[in-house]
C-alpha cells in the first residue's frame, strides 16, 4: 500500500527524545521554551506559546481575543472541522465563506460579503501549503488569525506565512509539515496576548480559580519538534521535487493542476488536482493499493445543511490529493504517475 501521507522520523528524533527521557524532565520544561523560541525566530515574530494541538491553539487564541457569544468569526467552508469546533468552544457564531477554485484558499471578495458589525475575526488557512491572499485580507481591518497548520515554511511576498496576521497558529500532528505526534503553537508579536494565552494554557498554581485548561506540550514532543525544524528545508525541498515530477507528467492529462502565483512560495503539503473522474480515481486507487484522498473530507456547509457555496461545491466534487511526503520513493512516484495517467488519459 502506498499511503497518502507519512511522518518523516529517524534516529535524530529518537536520540532527541531519548535525551529527554534520560533527563527525567518529560513534561513541559526548558525544551518547550527552546521550541517556542526557535519557531518564533523562524516566522519572524516576537514570541510563541506551545500547546497540545492545533485545535487547542485556535481555542486559546479566540479566548485571548475575547471572542464569545454573539460574536462572529469568518472561516472558509472548505476546511477541516477543527476551525468550526474551536469557534463553538467559545460559543461564537461561525460564518462560512466560499473559496477560489484555482487556489483552494478563501476568497477575499466573499469574505467582504460576509462581514457584519458582529465580525470579530477572520481565520485564514493557507490551504495545502499555498499562501492565501493574506495581505488583501489583513487590509480589510478585521483581526486575522493565520492558520498555518499546512503552510509552515511557505512565503508570501518574501515573508513567512504566520507573520502577517494579528496571531498565527500551527499544528504538529503526525502527518503535518513537521511532526511531534500531537501538538501545536501560537505565534504573535503582541506580548500581552501571548501572556494571556500562557496563563490559560495551564491551570495549576494560579492565584485565582478562573477557567483554565490542560493544553501543555511536553519536552519529549518539543525535542521532536526541534529535530524536525532543523530538517524543514530538506523536508520542503523533497516535497517540491515530487510536486515537480507530478507537474511534468500530468500537465498533459485531463486534469487541473495546482497553481502558484508568482508572489508566493508553495510547499506542497498536499498535491491536489481537479478531475471529472474523481470517483473512478478513488476507486481505482483502492484496488491498486494507492491512497488517493479527498483533501477535505466534507465542506463545513454540508455538515451544517447550508447552500450558497458554488466554488466550494465545485472543488469538493472534483478535487483529489495524490500521495506526497518526504520519504515517498521515486519508484512509488513513478507508480502513482503511471496509475493516474491510466485513469485520466
KOLLUMGU-975389 format. One record per residue (C-alpha): residue in three letters; x negated, y negated, z negated; residue number from 0. Coordinates in steps of 0.25 Angstrom, whole numbers, padded with zeros to 4 digits, always signed. Example, Ala and Ser with C-alpha at 12.3 -4.5 7.8 and 13.67 -1.06 7.14 Angstrom:
BEGIN
<rec ALA, <-0049, +0018, -0031>, 0>
<rec SER, <-0055, +0004, -0029>, 1>
***
This chain:
BEGIN
<rec UNK, <+0000, +0000, +0000>, 0>
<rec UNK, <-0005, -0014, +0004>, 1>
<rec UNK, <+0000, -0023, -0008>, 2>
<rec UNK, <+0006, -0037, -0005>, 3>
<rec UNK, <-0004, -0043, -0016>, 4>
<rec UNK, <-0014, -0038, -0026>, 5>
<rec UNK, <-0023, -0045, -0036>, 6>
<rec UNK, <-0038, -0046, -0034>, 7>
<rec UNK, <-0045, -0042, -0046>, 8>
<rec UNK, <-0058, -0035, -0048>, 9>
<rec UNK, <-0070, -0034, -0058>, 10>
<rec UNK, <-0071, -0049, -0061>, 11>
<rec UNK, <-0057, -0049, -0067>, 12>
<rec UNK, <-0059, -0036, -0074>, 13>
<rec UNK, <-0072, -0042, -0080>, 14>
<rec UNK, <-0066, -0055, -0084>, 15>
<rec UNK, <-0054, -0048, -0091>, 16>
<rec UNK, <-0064, -0038, -0098>, 17>
<rec UNK, <-0072, -0050, -0103>, 18>
<rec UNK, <-0059, -0056, -0109>, 19>
<rec UNK, <-0055, -0043, -0116>, 20>
<rec UNK, <-0069, -0041, -0122>, 21>
<rec UNK, <-0068, -0055, -0127>, 22>
<rec UNK, <-0055, -0052, -0135>, 23>
<rec UNK, <-0048, -0065, -0131>, 24>
<rec UNK, <-0038, -0059, -0121>, 25>
<rec UNK, <-0027, -0069, -0123>, 26>
<rec UNK, <-0027, -0084, -0119>, 27>
<rec UNK, <-0040, -0090, -0122>, 28>
<rec UNK, <-0052, -0096, -0116>, 29>
<rec UNK, <-0051, -0089, -0103>, 30>
<rec UNK, <-0038, -0094, -0101>, 31>
<rec UNK, <-0043, -0108, -0103>, 32>
<rec UNK, <-0054, -0105, -0093>, 33>
<rec UNK, <-0044, -0100, -0083>, 34>
<rec UNK, <-0035, -0113, -0085>, 35>
<rec UNK, <-0048, -0122, -0082>, 36>
<rec UNK, <-0052, -0114, -0070>, 37>
<rec UNK, <-0038, -0115, -0063>, 38>
<rec UNK, <-0036, -0130, -0067>, 39>
<rec UNK, <-0050, -0133, -0061>, 40>
<rec UNK, <-0047, -0125, -0048>, 41>
<rec UNK, <-0034, -0132, -0046>, 42>
<rec UNK, <-0040, -0145, -0050>, 43>
<rec UNK, <-0030, -0149, -0061>, 44>
<rec UNK, <-0033, -0153, -0076>, 45>
<rec UNK, <-0029, -0140, -0083>, 46>
<rec UNK, <-0021, -0127, -0083>, 47>
<rec UNK, <-0014, -0118, -0092>, 48>
<rec UNK, <-0014, -0103, -0090>, 49>
<rec UNK, <-0001, -0095, -0093>, 50>
<rec UNK, <+0005, -0081, -0092>, 51>
<rec UNK, <+0011, -0082, -0078>, 52>
<rec UNK, <+0015, -0092, -0066>, 53>
<rec UNK, <+0029, -0092, -0071>, 54>
<rec UNK, <+0024, -0096, -0085>, 55>
<rec UNK, <+0017, -0107, -0079>, 56>
<rec UNK, <+0029, -0112, -0072>, 57>
<rec UNK, <+0037, -0111, -0084>, 58>
<rec UNK, <+0027, -0119, -0093>, 59>
<rec UNK, <+0026, -0130, -0082>, 60>
<rec UNK, <+0041, -0132, -0082>, 61>
<rec UNK, <+0041, -0133, -0097>, 62>
<rec UNK, <+0030, -0143, -0097>, 63>
<rec UNK, <+0036, -0152, -0087>, 64>
<rec UNK, <+0049, -0152, -0096>, 65>
<rec UNK, <+0057, -0145, -0085>, 66>
<rec UNK, <+0070, -0139, -0091>, 67>
<rec UNK, <+0085, -0138, -0090>, 68>
<rec UNK, <+0092, -0147, -0079>, 69>
<rec UNK, <+0078, -0149, -0072>, 70>
<rec UNK, <+0076, -0145, -0058>, 71>
<rec UNK, <+0063, -0138, -0052>, 72>
<rec UNK, <+0062, -0137, -0037>, 73>
<rec UNK, <+0055, -0124, -0032>, 74>
<rec UNK, <+0055, -0116, -0019>, 75>
<rec UNK, <+0065, -0105, -0017>, 76>
<rec UNK, <+0054, -0097, -0010>, 77>
<rec UNK, <+0046, -0093, -0022>, 78>
<rec UNK, <+0046, -0082, -0033>, 79>
<rec UNK, <+0056, -0083, -0045>, 80>
<rec UNK, <+0045, -0088, -0055>, 81>
<rec UNK, <+0048, -0102, -0052>, 82>
<rec UNK, <+0063, -0100, -0054>, 83>
<rec UNK, <+0061, -0093, -0067>, 84>
<rec UNK, <+0052, -0104, -0073>, 85>
<rec UNK, <+0062, -0115, -0070>, 86>
<rec UNK, <+0073, -0106, -0076>, 87>
<rec UNK, <+0064, -0104, -0089>, 88>
<rec UNK, <+0065, -0119, -0091>, 89>
<rec UNK, <+0080, -0120, -0087>, 90>
<rec UNK, <+0077, -0129, -0076>, 91>
<rec UNK, <+0084, -0128, -0062>, 92>
<rec UNK, <+0076, -0122, -0050>, 93>
<rec UNK, <+0079, -0130, -0037>, 94>
<rec UNK, <+0075, -0122, -0025>, 95>
<rec UNK, <+0068, -0128, -0013>, 96>
<rec UNK, <+0066, -0122, +0001>, 97>
<rec UNK, <+0053, -0119, +0007>, 98>
<rec UNK, <+0045, -0122, +0020>, 99>
<rec UNK, <+0046, -0109, +0029>, 100>
<rec UNK, <+0032, -0111, +0034>, 101>
<rec UNK, <+0024, -0113, +0021>, 102>
<rec UNK, <+0034, -0106, +0012>, 103>
<rec UNK, <+0032, -0117, +0002>, 104>
<rec UNK, <+0043, -0126, -0004>, 105>
<rec UNK, <+0048, -0137, +0006>, 106>
<rec UNK, <+0045, -0151, +0001>, 107>
<rec UNK, <+0058, -0157, +0008>, 108>
<rec UNK, <+0067, -0146, +0002>, 109>
<rec UNK, <+0061, -0150, -0012>, 110>
<rec UNK, <+0065, -0164, -0009>, 111>
<rec UNK, <+0079, -0160, -0006>, 112>
<rec UNK, <+0080, -0152, -0020>, 113>
<rec UNK, <+0075, -0163, -0029>, 114>
<rec UNK, <+0085, -0170, -0039>, 115>
<rec UNK, <+0084, -0178, -0051>, 116>
<rec UNK, <+0082, -0165, -0059>, 117>
<rec UNK, <+0070, -0161, -0052>, 118>
<rec UNK, <+0059, -0159, -0062>, 119>
<rec UNK, <+0048, -0151, -0054>, 120>
<rec UNK, <+0045, -0144, -0041>, 121>
<rec UNK, <+0038, -0131, -0041>, 122>
<rec UNK, <+0029, -0129, -0029>, 123>
<rec UNK, <+0024, -0115, -0026>, 124>
<rec UNK, <+0012, -0115, -0016>, 125>
<rec UNK, <+0018, -0102, -0010>, 126>
<rec UNK, <+0009, -0091, -0005>, 127>
<rec UNK, <-0003, -0099, -0006>, 128>
<rec UNK, <+0000, -0110, +0003>, 129>
<rec UNK, <+0001, -0124, -0004>, 130>
<rec UNK, <+0015, -0131, -0003>, 131>
<rec UNK, <+0017, -0145, +0001>, 132>
<rec UNK, <+0013, -0149, -0013>, 133>
<rec UNK, <+0009, -0164, -0010>, 134>
<rec UNK, <+0022, -0167, -0004>, 135>
<rec UNK, <+0030, -0160, -0015>, 136>
<rec UNK, <+0022, -0168, -0026>, 137>
<rec UNK, <+0025, -0181, -0019>, 138>
<rec UNK, <+0040, -0178, -0022>, 139>
<rec UNK, <+0037, -0183, -0036>, 140>
<rec UNK, <+0043, -0171, -0043>, 141>
<rec UNK, <+0033, -0163, -0053>, 142>
<rec UNK, <+0027, -0152, -0045>, 143>
<rec UNK, <+0023, -0138, -0051>, 144>
<rec UNK, <+0014, -0131, -0041>, 145>
<rec UNK, <+0016, -0116, -0041>, 146>
<rec UNK, <+0002, -0111, -0037>, 147>
<rec UNK, <+0005, -0096, -0040>, 148>
<rec UNK, <+0001, -0093, -0026>, 149>
<rec UNK, <-0008, -0104, -0022>, 150>
<rec UNK, <-0020, -0104, -0031>, 151>
<rec UNK, <-0032, -0109, -0022>, 152>
<rec UNK, <-0023, -0115, -0011>, 153>
<rec UNK, <-0025, -0130, -0008>, 154>
<rec UNK, <-0016, -0141, -0003>, 155>
<rec UNK, <-0024, -0153, +0004>, 156>
<rec UNK, <-0036, -0148, -0002>, 157>
<rec UNK, <-0031, -0147, -0017>, 158>
<rec UNK, <-0027, -0135, -0024>, 159>
<rec UNK, <-0013, -0131, -0026>, 160>
<rec UNK, <-0009, -0133, -0040>, 161>
<rec UNK, <-0016, -0147, -0041>, 162>
<rec UNK, <-0004, -0155, -0035>, 163>
<rec UNK, <+0008, -0154, -0044>, 164>
<rec UNK, <+0011, -0158, -0058>, 165>
<rec UNK, <+0007, -0144, -0062>, 166>
<rec UNK, <+0004, -0131, -0055>, 167>
<rec UNK, <+0006, -0116, -0059>, 168>
<rec UNK, <-0001, -0103, -0055>, 169>
<rec UNK, <+0001, -0088, -0056>, 170>
<rec UNK, <-0009, -0077, -0058>, 171>
<rec UNK, <+0000, -0065, -0057>, 172>
<rec UNK, <-0007, -0053, -0052>, 173>
<rec UNK, <-0006, -0056, -0037>, 174>
<rec UNK, <-0007, -0071, -0037>, 175>
<rec UNK, <-0019, -0078, -0031>, 176>
<rec UNK, <-0027, -0075, -0044>, 177>
<rec UNK, <-0023, -0065, -0054>, 178>
<rec UNK, <-0022, -0064, -0069>, 179>
<rec UNK, <-0011, -0053, -0069>, 180>
<rec UNK, <-0001, -0063, -0074>, 181>
<rec UNK, <-0004, -0078, -0077>, 182>
<rec UNK, <-0002, -0092, -0073>, 183>
<rec UNK, <-0008, -0106, -0074>, 184>
<rec UNK, <-0002, -0120, -0075>, 185>
<rec UNK, <-0011, -0132, -0070>, 186>
<rec UNK, <-0010, -0147, -0070>, 187>
<rec UNK, <-0017, -0160, -0073>, 188>
<rec UNK, <-0007, -0164, -0083>, 189>
<rec UNK, <-0014, -0160, -0097>, 190>
<rec UNK, <-0001, -0163, -0105>, 191>
<rec UNK, <+0007, -0154, -0096>, 192>
<rec UNK, <-0003, -0143, -0097>, 193>
<rec UNK, <-0003, -0145, -0113>, 194>
<rec UNK, <+0012, -0143, -0113>, 195>
<rec UNK, <+0010, -0130, -0105>, 196>
<rec UNK, <-0001, -0125, -0115>, 197>
<rec UNK, <+0008, -0128, -0127>, 198>
<rec UNK, <+0020, -0119, -0122>, 199>
<rec UNK, <+0011, -0108, -0116>, 200>
<rec UNK, <+0009, -0102, -0129>, 201>
<rec UNK, <+0018, -0102, -0142>, 202>
<rec UNK, <+0008, -0099, -0153>, 203>
<rec UNK, <+0002, -0108, -0163>, 204>
<rec UNK, <+0011, -0120, -0160>, 205>
<rec UNK, <+0015, -0132, -0169>, 206>
<rec UNK, <+0030, -0130, -0165>, 207>
<rec UNK, <+0040, -0120, -0160>, 208>
<rec UNK, <+0043, -0125, -0146>, 209>
<rec UNK, <+0046, -0115, -0136>, 210>
<rec UNK, <+0033, -0109, -0130>, 211>
<rec UNK, <+0028, -0097, -0122>, 212>
<rec UNK, <+0018, -0086, -0121>, 213>
<rec UNK, <+0013, -0089, -0108>, 214>
<rec UNK, <-0002, -0088, -0110>, 215>
<rec UNK, <-0012, -0082, -0101>, 216>
<rec UNK, <-0023, -0072, -0107>, 217>
<rec UNK, <-0038, -0073, -0106>, 218>
<rec UNK, <-0038, -0060, -0099>, 219>
<rec UNK, <-0029, -0066, -0088>, 220>
<rec UNK, <-0037, -0079, -0087>, 221>
<rec UNK, <-0050, -0071, -0085>, 222>
<rec UNK, <-0044, -0064, -0073>, 223>
<rec UNK, <-0039, -0078, -0068>, 224>
<rec UNK, <-0053, -0084, -0069>, 225>
<rec UNK, <-0059, -0072, -0062>, 226>
<rec UNK, <-0048, -0073, -0051>, 227>
<rec UNK, <-0050, -0088, -0050>, 228>
<rec UNK, <-0065, -0086, -0047>, 229>
<rec UNK, <-0061, -0077, -0035>, 230>
<rec UNK, <-0050, -0087, -0030>, 231>
<rec UNK, <-0058, -0092, -0018>, 232>
<rec UNK, <-0060, -0077, -0013>, 233>
<rec UNK, <-0046, -0073, -0016>, 234>
<rec UNK, <-0041, -0084, -0008>, 235>
<rec UNK, <-0051, -0082, +0003>, 236>
<rec UNK, <-0047, -0068, +0005>, 237>
<rec UNK, <-0032, -0071, +0005>, 238>
<rec UNK, <-0035, -0081, +0016>, 239>
<rec UNK, <-0043, -0071, +0024>, 240>
<rec UNK, <-0032, -0061, +0024>, 241>
<rec UNK, <-0022, -0072, +0028>, 242>
<rec UNK, <-0031, -0076, +0040>, 243>
<rec UNK, <-0031, -0062, +0045>, 244>
<rec UNK, <-0015, -0061, +0043>, 245>
<rec UNK, <-0015, -0074, +0051>, 246>
<rec UNK, <-0024, -0070, +0062>, 247>
<rec UNK, <-0016, -0057, +0065>, 248>
<rec UNK, <-0002, -0061, +0062>, 249>
<rec UNK, <-0001, -0075, +0069>, 250>
<rec UNK, <+0004, -0068, +0082>, 251>
<rec UNK, <+0014, -0060, +0074>, 252>
<rec UNK, <+0029, -0063, +0074>, 253>
<rec UNK, <+0028, -0070, +0060>, 254>
<rec UNK, <+0026, -0083, +0054>, 255>
<rec UNK, <+0012, -0084, +0047>, 256>
<rec UNK, <+0008, -0093, +0035>, 257>
<rec UNK, <+0005, -0107, +0038>, 258>
<rec UNK, <-0005, -0116, +0030>, 259>
<rec UNK, <-0004, -0131, +0033>, 260>
<rec UNK, <-0018, -0138, +0035>, 261>
<rec UNK, <-0017, -0146, +0022>, 262>
<rec UNK, <-0017, -0133, +0012>, 263>
<rec UNK, <-0024, -0120, +0010>, 264>
<rec UNK, <-0017, -0107, +0009>, 265>
<rec UNK, <-0022, -0096, +0000>, 266>
<rec UNK, <-0012, -0085, +0006>, 267>
<rec UNK, <-0008, -0080, -0008>, 268>
<rec UNK, <+0003, -0074, +0002>, 269>
<rec UNK, <+0003, -0072, +0017>, 270>
<rec UNK, <+0017, -0074, +0021>, 271>
<rec UNK, <+0022, -0073, +0035>, 272>
<rec UNK, <+0036, -0074, +0040>, 273>
<rec UNK, <+0042, -0064, +0049>, 274>
<rec UNK, <+0056, -0060, +0055>, 275>
<rec UNK, <+0052, -0045, +0052>, 276>
<rec UNK, <+0051, -0047, +0037>, 277>
<rec UNK, <+0060, -0035, +0033>, 278>
<rec UNK, <+0052, -0026, +0043>, 279>
<rec UNK, <+0039, -0030, +0038>, 280>
<rec UNK, <+0042, -0028, +0023>, 281>
<rec UNK, <+0048, -0014, +0026>, 282>
<rec UNK, <+0036, -0010, +0035>, 283>
<rec UNK, <+0026, -0015, +0025>, 284>
<rec UNK, <+0033, -0006, +0014>, 285>
<rec UNK, <+0032, +0006, +0024>, 286>
<rec UNK, <+0017, +0003, +0027>, 287>
<rec UNK, <+0013, +0000, +0013>, 288>
<rec UNK, <+0011, -0015, +0015>, 289>
<rec UNK, <+0017, -0024, +0004>, 290>
<rec UNK, <+0023, -0036, +0012>, 291>
<rec UNK, <+0031, -0044, +0003>, 292>
<rec UNK, <+0041, -0056, +0003>, 293>
<rec UNK, <+0033, -0067, -0002>, 294>
<rec UNK, <+0045, -0072, -0011>, 295>
<rec UNK, <+0054, -0060, -0015>, 296>
<rec UNK, <+0066, -0069, -0015>, 297>
<rec UNK, <+0068, -0084, -0014>, 298>
<rec UNK, <+0074, -0091, -0026>, 299>
<rec UNK, <+0086, -0096, -0019>, 300>
<rec UNK, <+0090, -0081, -0016>, 301>
<rec UNK, <+0089, -0078, -0031>, 302>
<rec UNK, <+0098, -0090, -0034>, 303>
<rec UNK, <+0108, -0087, -0024>, 304>
<rec UNK, <+0105, -0101, -0016>, 305>
<rec UNK, <+0105, -0105, -0002>, 306>
<rec UNK, <+0099, -0116, +0006>, 307>
<rec UNK, <+0084, -0112, +0007>, 308>
<rec UNK, <+0083, -0109, +0022>, 309>
<rec UNK, <+0068, -0109, +0023>, 310>
<rec UNK, <+0066, -0100, +0011>, 311>
<rec UNK, <+0076, -0090, +0017>, 312>
<rec UNK, <+0069, -0090, +0030>, 313>
<rec UNK, <+0056, -0087, +0023>, 314>
<rec UNK, <+0061, -0077, +0014>, 315>
<rec UNK, <+0067, -0069, +0026>, 316>
<rec UNK, <+0054, -0069, +0033>, 317>
<rec UNK, <+0042, -0070, +0024>, 318>
<rec UNK, <+0033, -0059, +0021>, 319>
<rec UNK, <+0020, -0059, +0013>, 320>
<rec UNK, <+0009, -0050, +0018>, 321>
<rec UNK, <-0001, -0044, +0008>, 322>
<rec UNK, <-0013, -0053, +0005>, 323>
<rec UNK, <-0022, -0053, -0007>, 324>
<rec UNK, <-0037, -0054, -0008>, 325>
<rec UNK, <-0040, -0039, -0009>, 326>
<rec UNK, <-0032, -0035, +0003>, 327>
<rec UNK, <-0041, -0028, +0012>, 328>
<rec UNK, <-0044, -0031, +0027>, 329>
<rec UNK, <-0039, -0017, +0030>, 330>
<rec UNK, <-0026, -0020, +0023>, 331>
<rec UNK, <-0025, -0033, +0030>, 332>
<rec UNK, <-0026, -0026, +0043>, 333>
<rec UNK, <-0016, -0016, +0040>, 334>
<rec UNK, <-0006, -0027, +0035>, 335>
<rec UNK, <-0008, -0035, +0048>, 336>
<rec UNK, <-0006, -0023, +0057>, 337>
<rec UNK, <+0007, -0019, +0050>, 338>
<rec UNK, <+0012, -0033, +0050>, 339>
<rec UNK, <+0009, -0035, +0065>, 340>
<rec UNK, <+0016, -0021, +0068>, 341>
<rec UNK, <+0029, -0026, +0061>, 342>
<rec UNK, <+0029, -0041, +0067>, 343>
<rec UNK, <+0024, -0038, +0081>, 344>
***
